[in-house]
Amino acid sequence: SAYSGSQYQPSVSGLENGRLQLWRRCARVREMVHDSQGPVACMATIDGGPAGPAFATGGFGSVKLWTAEGECVQTVGAPPGATPRNMVACANTHLAIVFGQARAFDPHAFRLVPQNEEQRRRRAAAEAAQAEAQAAFDLLARSVQLVVLDQGVCVRSSFLEPLESPLRALASLSHSQLACGDARGGLHLWSVPGTDARRTVGLDLVSADPSAGVAVVCLEEVSAH
């Protein structure tokens, strides 16, 4: 992913090794690290003013805000065990973020058969804890965290009403609207005026048969001109 201004402003690329590369006039001028434990998964341009943040990056367990010179000015942690999957800036007043599970559960965690009552009790407790965690991750995948920006800095956040399917794509539209595409082909529009958010309409883009749904993988507003 990459953020870019005009030909005289810097661009930045996010790499799968968790690093960021800052470019100016086709020359790399700086390399930064978002997090070495995972890739840079998403990026968004923001307007924090002359000295404020210019872009945000999402990577292993956090969202970071950076100046155009490559200085990290704020780190916003993800929910426990989660990592940003998709992110977009809305009207320079909000960041909309979708999270996913950072690391998959060990598929062999419950391979051994308990040999006594104490082992069965511990296994039942571990299975219940994993099921609870999985339910929390499933809820995160169906939700959007809306972070309020003040002069480009995150000041507070809240989650929008969860949808029925995991979210796969985000786009910022004109008139302060946020578009979300889900795993079943649905398109959901939210109005984001001021510091509030309100769902305005939900559209089914594919067959009425839920089993025929195809995930929305990208969204972009098209100019009417």
C-alpha positions in Angstrom: 0.0 0.0 0.0 1.2 3.5 -0.6 0.3 7.1 0.3 1.2 9.9 -2.2 0.9 13.6 -2.4 1.8 15.7 -5.5 5.1 15.1 -7.4 6.9 17.4 -4.9 5.4 15.8 -1.8 6.6 12.5 -0.2 5.2 9.1 -0.9 5.4 6.1 1.4 5.2 2.4 0.8 4.3 -0.3 3.3 6.2 -3.6 3.1 5.4 -7.2 4.2 8.3 -7.1 6.7 6.6 -4.4 8.7 8.8 -1.6 7.3 7.8 1.7 5.7 9.8 3.5 3.0 9.5 7.2 2.5 10.1 8.5 -1.1 10.6 12.0 -2.5 11.1 12.7 -6.3 11.7 9.0 -7.0 14.4 8.7 -4.4 14.1 6.8 -1.1 14.9 9.2 1.7 14.0 7.3 4.8 13.0 3.9 6.2 10.8 3.4 9.2 9.5 0.4 11.1 5.8 0.0 11.9 6.3 -3.4 13.6 8.7 -6.1 12.8 6.3 -8.9 13.8 4.0 -8.6 10.8 3.3 -6.8 7.5 2.0 -3.3 7.0 -1.6 -4.2 6.2 -3.3 -0.9 5.4 -2.6 2.8 5.1 -4.6 6.0 4.9 -3.9 9.7 4.1 -5.0 12.2 6.8 -4.6 16.0 7.0 -3.2 17.1 10.3 -2.0 20.5 9.2 1.5 21.7 8.5 3.1 20.1 11.5 0.6 17.3 12.2 0.2 13.7 10.9 0.1 13.1 7.1 -0.8 9.4 7.0 -1.7 6.5 9.2 -0.5 2.9 8.9 -2.0 -0.3 10.3 0.1 -3.3 11.1 0.7 -5.9 13.7 -1.5 -4.9 16.7 -1.6 -1.2 16.2 -2.3 1.9 14.1 0.4 4.5 13.9 0.2 8.2 12.8 3.2 9.7 11.0 4.2 13.1 9.8 5.2 13.7 6.1 8.9 13.5 7.3 8.4 10.0 8.7 8.1 10.8 12.4 5.7 8.7 14.4 3.6 11.0 16.5 1.0 8.6 17.9 0.3 4.9 18.3 -3.2 3.5 18.8 -3.4 0.0 20.1 -5.7 -2.6 18.5 -8.1 -4.7 20.7 -6.3 -7.6 22.4 -5.2 -10.3 20.0 -6.4 -8.3 17.0 -4.6 -6.4 14.2 -5.9 -3.8 11.6 -7.0 -5.4 8.3 -8.5 -2.4 6.5 -8.5 1.4 7.1 -9.7 4.6 5.5 -9.9 8.3 6.4 -13.3 9.9 6.3 -13.4 13.7 5.6 -10.2 14.2 7.6 -12.3 13.9 10.8 -12.3 10.1 11.3 -10.3 7.0 10.7 -12.5 3.9 10.0 -10.7 0.6 10.9 -11.6 -3.0 10.6 -9.7 -5.5 12.7 -9.0 -9.2 12.4 -7.4 -11.9 14.5 -3.7 -11.4 14.7 -2.7 -15.0 15.0 -4.7 -18.2 14.3 -5.4 -20.6 17.2 -3.2 -23.6 17.4 -5.2 -26.4 15.5 -3.4 -29.0 17.6 -4.1 -27.4 21.0 -6.6 -30.1 22.0 -5.0 -33.0 20.3 -4.2 -35.0 23.4 -7.0 -37.0 25.2 -7.4 -36.1 28.9 -6.3 -38.9 31.2 -8.0 -37.9 34.4 -10.7 -35.6 35.8 -8.3 -32.7 36.4 -7.1 -32.8 32.9 -10.6 -32.9 31.6 -11.5 -29.9 33.7 -8.5 -27.9 32.4 -9.3 -28.8 28.9 -12.9 -27.8 29.2 -11.9 -24.4 30.6 -9.3 -23.9 27.8 -11.9 -24.8 25.2 -14.4 -22.4 26.7 -11.8 -19.6 26.8 -10.9 -20.2 23.1 -14.6 -20.2 22.1 -15.1 -16.9 23.9 -12.1 -15.4 22.2 -13.2 -16.6 18.8 -16.6 -15.1 19.3 -14.9 -11.7 20.2 -12.8 -11.9 17.0 -15.8 -12.8 14.9 -17.6 -9.7 16.3 -14.6 -7.5 15.5 -14.5 -8.7 11.9 -18.2 -7.5 11.5 -17.5 -4.1 13.1 -15.9 -0.8 12.2 -14.0 1.2 14.8 -14.5 4.9 14.2 -11.6 7.0 15.5 -12.2 10.7 15.9 -9.4 13.0 14.7 -8.7 16.4 16.1 -6.0 18.2 14.0 -4.9 14.8 12.8 -4.6 13.2 16.3 -6.8 10.4 17.5 -8.8 11.7 20.5 -11.4 9.0 21.1 -13.0 6.1 19.4 -16.1 3.9 19.3 -17.4 0.9 17.4 -20.3 1.1 14.9 -23.2 -1.3 15.1 -21.9 -4.8 14.0 -23.1 -6.1 10.7 -24.2 -9.7 9.9 -21.1 -10.6 7.8 -17.4 -9.9 8.1 -16.3 -6.7 6.4 -13.8 -7.0 3.6 -13.5 -3.5 2.1 -13.9 0.2 3.1 -14.1 3.4 1.1 -14.6 7.0 2.0 -17.3 8.7 -0.2 -18.3 12.3 -0.7 -20.7 14.0 1.7 -19.0 12.4 4.7 -20.1 8.8 3.9 -18.4 5.6 4.7 -19.0 2.5 2.4 -18.4 -1.0 3.7 -18.4 -4.2 1.6 -19.0 -7.5 3.4 -18.2 -11.1 2.8 -21.6 -11.9 1.3 -21.6 -9.2 -1.3 -23.5 -6.6 0.7 -22.7 -2.8 0.5 -23.5 -0.8 3.6 -23.4 3.0 3.8 -22.8 5.1 6.9 -23.2 8.8 7.3 -20.3 10.2 9.4 -21.3 13.8 10.3 -19.2 15.6 12.9 -18.4 13.1 15.7 -21.4 10.8 15.2 -22.1 8.0 12.8 -25.4 6.7 11.5 -26.2 3.8 9.2 -28.2 5.1 6.3 -28.8 2.2 3.9 -27.8 -1.4 3.3 -27.8 -2.8 -0.3 -27.5 -6.4 -1.5 -25.3 -6.5 -4.6 -25.7 -10.1 -5.5 -28.3 -12.9 -5.7 -31.0 -13.0 -3.0 -29.8 -16.6 -2.3 -27.3 -16.2 0.6 -25.3 -19.2 -0.5 -24.5 -17.5 -3.8 -23.0 -14.4 -2.1 -19.5 -13.4 -3.3 -17.4 -11.1 -1.1 -16.8 -7.5 -1.9 -13.0 -7.2 -2.1 -12.6 -3.5 -3.0 -14.5 -0.2 -3.1 -13.9 3.1 -4.8 -16.0 6.2 -5.5 -16.4 7.0 -9.2 -16.5 10.7 -10.3 -19.7 11.7 -12.1 -17.8 14.1 -14.4 
